[in-house]
């Protein structure tokens, strides 16, 4: 195994750990859904965002999820990814009220339609989260 392969495996392993910690099952489902159509891209999702960026030490996971929820809300065209990261926000300690405030803040910069869509995404995630908790299913 070459040094580059060892380094790539290290990124992958680090990314897998971060993905599991941050996104839990939702992130694993995204990667699994990509595996049959674009396995290389599924690997890139693990290695770059999670192995390289989320694993950097100078910003905590909670702060990273605040930035990610804000950015995805502002984009206005990434509802599936926003839902995954709202769930991730809950996983890393954001409260529902904080997530709602993050999304509402985006009305100032991205417009009301983007914020409204973000709030509806949050409502769906919170409802699904409540359903899993009521059934005793792990998130």
C-alpha positions as CSV (number, residue, x, y, z in Angstrom):
1,X,0.0,0.0,0.0
2,X,1.4,3.4,-1.0
3,X,1.6,6.4,1.3
4,X,-1.2,8.0,-0.7
5,X,-3.5,5.0,-0.2
6,X,-2.7,4.9,3.5
7,X,-3.5,8.6,3.7
8,X,-6.8,8.1,1.7
9,X,-7.8,5.3,4.1
10,X,-7.1,7.6,7.0
11,X,-9.3,10.3,5.6
12,X,-12.0,7.7,4.9
13,X,-11.9,6.2,8.4
14,X,-11.9,9.7,10.0
15,X,-14.8,10.6,7.7
16,X,-16.8,7.5,8.6
17,X,-16.4,8.3,12.3
18,X,-17.4,11.9,11.9
19,X,-20.4,11.0,9.6
20,X,-21.7,8.6,12.1
21,X,-21.3,11.0,15.0
22,X,-22.8,14.0,13.3
23,X,-25.4,12.7,10.9
24,X,-26.1,9.2,12.3
25,X,-28.4,7.1,10.2
26,X,-29.4,9.9,8.0
27,X,-25.9,10.4,6.7
28,X,-25.4,6.7,6.3
29,X,-28.6,6.5,4.2
30,X,-27.3,9.3,1.9
31,X,-24.0,7.5,1.4
32,X,-25.8,4.1,0.8
33,X,-28.1,5.7,-1.7
34,X,-25.2,7.0,-3.7
35,X,-23.2,3.8,-3.6
36,X,-25.0,2.0,-6.4
37,X,-25.0,5.0,-8.8
38,X,-21.8,6.7,-7.9
39,X,-19.6,4.8,-5.4
40,X,-16.7,7.1,-5.9
41,X,-18.8,10.1,-5.1
42,X,-20.1,8.3,-2.0
43,X,-16.5,7.9,-0.9
44,X,-15.8,11.6,-1.6
45,X,-18.7,12.6,0.6
46,X,-17.1,10.7,3.4
47,X,-13.5,11.8,2.8
48,X,-13.8,15.5,2.0
49,X,-16.6,17.1,4.0
50,X,-16.4,14.7,7.0
51,X,-12.8,13.4,6.9
52,X,-11.2,16.7,6.0
53,X,-13.5,19.6,6.9
54,X,-15.7,18.5,9.8
55,X,-12.7,16.9,11.5
56,X,-10.7,20.1,11.6
57,X,-10.1,21.1,15.3
58,X,-10.7,24.9,15.3
59,X,-14.5,24.9,15.1
60,X,-16.8,22.6,17.1
61,X,-19.4,20.4,15.5
62,X,-22.2,22.5,17.0
63,X,-20.8,25.6,15.4
64,X,-20.3,23.7,12.1
65,X,-23.9,22.6,12.1
66,X,-25.1,26.2,12.7
67,X,-23.1,27.3,9.7
68,X,-24.4,24.4,7.6
69,X,-28.0,24.8,8.5
70,X,-27.8,28.6,7.7
71,X,-26.0,27.9,4.4
72,X,-28.4,25.2,3.2
73,X,-31.4,27.4,4.2
74,X,-30.0,30.3,2.3
75,X,-29.4,28.2,-0.8
76,X,-33.1,27.5,-0.9
77,X,-32.7,24.5,-3.1
78,X,-31.3,21.8,-0.9
79,X,-34.2,20.6,1.3
80,X,-33.0,17.0,1.5
81,X,-29.6,18.0,2.7
82,X,-31.1,20.7,5.0
83,X,-33.2,18.0,6.7
84,X,-30.1,15.8,7.2
85,X,-28.3,18.7,8.8
86,X,-31.2,19.8,11.0
87,X,-31.2,16.2,12.4
88,X,-27.4,16.5,12.7
89,X,-27.9,19.8,14.6
90,X,-30.1,17.9,17.1
91,X,-27.4,15.2,17.3
92,X,-24.7,17.7,18.2
93,X,-26.6,19.6,20.8
94,X,-28.6,22.3,19.1
95,X,-32.1,22.8,20.5
96,X,-35.2,23.1,18.3
97,X,-35.5,26.7,19.3
98,X,-31.9,27.4,18.2
99,X,-32.5,25.7,14.9
100,X,-35.7,27.7,14.3
101,X,-33.8,30.9,15.1
102,X,-30.9,30.0,12.7
103,X,-33.5,29.5,9.9
104,X,-35.4,32.6,10.7
105,X,-32.2,34.6,10.6
106,X,-31.8,33.6,7.0
107,X,-34.9,35.5,6.0
108,X,-32.8,38.7,6.4
109,X,-30.1,37.4,3.9
110,X,-31.8,34.9,1.7
111,X,-35.4,36.0,1.8
112,X,-38.7,34.9,3.3
113,X,-39.3,32.0,0.8
114,X,-36.0,30.4,1.8
115,X,-36.7,30.8,5.5
116,X,-40.3,29.5,5.1
117,X,-39.0,26.4,3.2
118,X,-36.4,25.9,5.9
119,X,-38.9,26.1,8.7
120,X,-41.1,23.6,6.9
121,X,-38.1,21.3,6.6
122,X,-37.4,21.7,10.3
123,X,-41.1,20.9,11.1
124,X,-40.8,17.7,9.2
125,X,-37.5,16.7,10.9
126,X,-38.9,17.5,14.4
127,X,-42.0,15.5,13.7
128,X,-40.1,12.5,12.5
129,X,-37.7,12.8,15.4
130,X,-40.7,12.8,17.8
131,X,-42.1,9.7,16.1
132,X,-38.8,7.8,16.5
133,X,-38.5,8.8,20.1
134,X,-42.1,7.7,20.8
135,X,-41.4,4.4,19.2
136,X,-38.2,4.0,21.1
137,X,-36.2,4.0,17.9
138,X,-32.6,5.3,18.0
139,X,-31.9,8.5,16.0
